[in-house]
Amino acid sequence: MNQSMETLFKESVEISSDFNEEKAIVLQLGDTLKFLGTIPDRTISLVITSPPYNIGKVYEKKVGIKEYLLQQRPVISELVRILKDDGSLCWEVGNYIDKGEVFPLDIYYYPIFKEHGLRLRNRIIWHFGHGLHASKRFSGRYETILWFSKSEAYEFNLNSVRVPSKYPGKRYFKGKRKGEPSCNPLGKNPSDIWSVIKNDWENEIWDIPNVKSNHPEKTVHPCQFPVELVERCVLALTNENDWVLDPYAGVGSALIAAIKNNRKAAGCDKEEVYVETAKKRIAGYFSGDLKLRPVGKPVFTPTGKEKVSQMPQEWGKEIQENANTG
Ligand SMILES: C[S@@+](CC[C@H](N)C(=O)[O-])C[C@H]1O[C@@H](n2cnc3c(N)ncnc32)[C@H](O)[C@@H]1O
């Protein structure tokens, strides 16, 4: 825990269930619209969330896309109201699927945010290597994060989230700076395609002996954020002591990402089991027991030596040779 963090969380890990600007961690069990109504105007620096996708998960009732968006509209109005003028909103979504047809939710949400005057800064592709295998279309391997700012004056701390340059030894080959290193010593901009791992606990890499069979962060929630994904947004878009809010907090991944980086954290979820799990995870973070996937840890790539990365013998020589010749 760094020095300033000790200052923000010096008392204890008290989690308040009601929003209060004097507190540092707020988590409410209940309906998000009601909760948002208790937060004063222009308080929150970053709203980051993955709303229900309307795909029939245990915590949602699937409705038509129009009705689904109508339900989200009042929540979005409240989020814009409580967002600070230099604040940001990150909306992470995948696809809504109806009778095999794909409806990319970000496309449906974009005009709603624009009606509120928000400005899109990035449409980030969150790519992951695993998931369900489709048989009538290409398998989906990404979701998107729409990052909007409320105004032209917004926080963007690029240096906090730079990643190692691929060729740090590169030098200018002409001009006034010829011969000098051309890369930023702090690393490069991580770009708008992120490969932070998703559910590597739910897929085929289970059987690879060198990989843990469970992602260290896995809980009862069917679709939680990796904390690392939120951390990048928290670090880039807020400063210490700012408020970070997840209106659909689930098991509290966004709150943990905020607390870990010395930001105040607020959230709400309607399911008691998730709120209780979130509280345990927050307590576990402070006691040092919470397992988190280390930030920046490379996504596992098979070496080819693992049994599961080799062609089954029974597929025959022809298939094996075709694969080898590409
Ligand atoms: C996609 S999940 C978010 C998971 C979260 N990002 C995490 O890391 O755990 C959406 C969450 O929204 C919650 N939810 C859905 N409708 C809600 C409502 N009206 N009020 C509060 N929470 C709601 C669900 O219970 C679910 O946990």
The ligand as a MOL file (V3000), in Angstrom:
LIG
                    3D

  0  0  0     0  0            999 V3000
M  V30 BEGIN CTAB
M  V30 COUNTS 27 29 0 0 0
M  V30 BEGIN ATOM
M  V30 1 C -22.5480 -7.7770 -16.6840 0
M  V30 2 S -22.8590 -7.8430 -14.9720 0 CHG=1
M  V30 3 C -21.5860 -6.8340 -14.3020 0
M  V30 4 C -20.4510 -7.6120 -13.7060 0
M  V30 5 C -19.3700 -6.7340 -13.0900 0
M  V30 6 N -18.6980 -5.9600 -14.1220 0
M  V30 7 C -18.3340 -7.5780 -12.3160 0
M  V30 8 O -17.1450 -7.4760 -12.5830 0
M  V30 9 O -18.7540 -8.3550 -11.4550 0 CHG=-1
M  V30 10 C -24.2880 -6.8590 -14.7730 0
M  V30 11 C -24.7790 -6.7610 -13.3350 0
M  V30 12 O -25.8750 -5.8570 -13.2850 0
M  V30 13 C -26.7190 -6.2420 -12.2170 0
M  V30 14 N -28.0310 -5.5670 -12.4580 0
M  V30 15 C -28.8720 -5.7540 -13.4810 0
M  V30 16 N -29.9210 -4.9020 -13.4000 0
M  V30 17 C -29.7230 -4.1320 -12.2870 0
M  V30 18 C -30.4390 -3.0810 -11.6710 0
M  V30 19 N -31.5840 -2.6140 -12.1820 0
M  V30 20 N -29.9310 -2.5190 -10.5480 0
M  V30 21 C -28.7620 -2.9820 -10.0120 0
M  V30 22 N -28.0450 -3.9830 -10.5620 0
M  V30 23 C -28.5060 -4.5650 -11.6890 0
M  V30 24 C -26.7240 -7.7540 -12.2940 0
M  V30 25 O -27.0940 -8.3450 -11.0680 0
M  V30 26 C -25.2820 -8.0550 -12.7130 0
M  V30 27 O -24.4840 -8.3860 -11.6130 0
M  V30 END ATOM
M  V30 BEGIN BOND
M  V30 1 1 1 2
M  V30 2 1 2 3
M  V30 3 1 2 10
M  V30 4 1 3 4
M  V30 5 1 4 5
M  V30 6 1 5 6
M  V30 7 1 5 7
M  V30 8 2 7 8
M  V30 9 1 7 9
M  V30 10 1 10 11
M  V30 11 1 11 12
M  V30 12 1 11 26
M  V30 13 1 12 13
M  V30 14 1 13 14
M  V30 15 1 13 24
M  V30 16 1 14 15
M  V30 17 1 14 23
M  V30 18 2 15 16
M  V30 19 1 16 17
M  V30 20 1 17 18
M  V30 21 2 17 23
M  V30 22 1 18 19
M  V30 23 2 18 20
M  V30 24 1 20 21
M  V30 25 2 21 22
M  V30 26 1 22 23
M  V30 27 1 24 25
M  V30 28 1 24 26
M  V30 29 1 26 27
M  V30 END BOND
M  V30 END CTAB
M  END
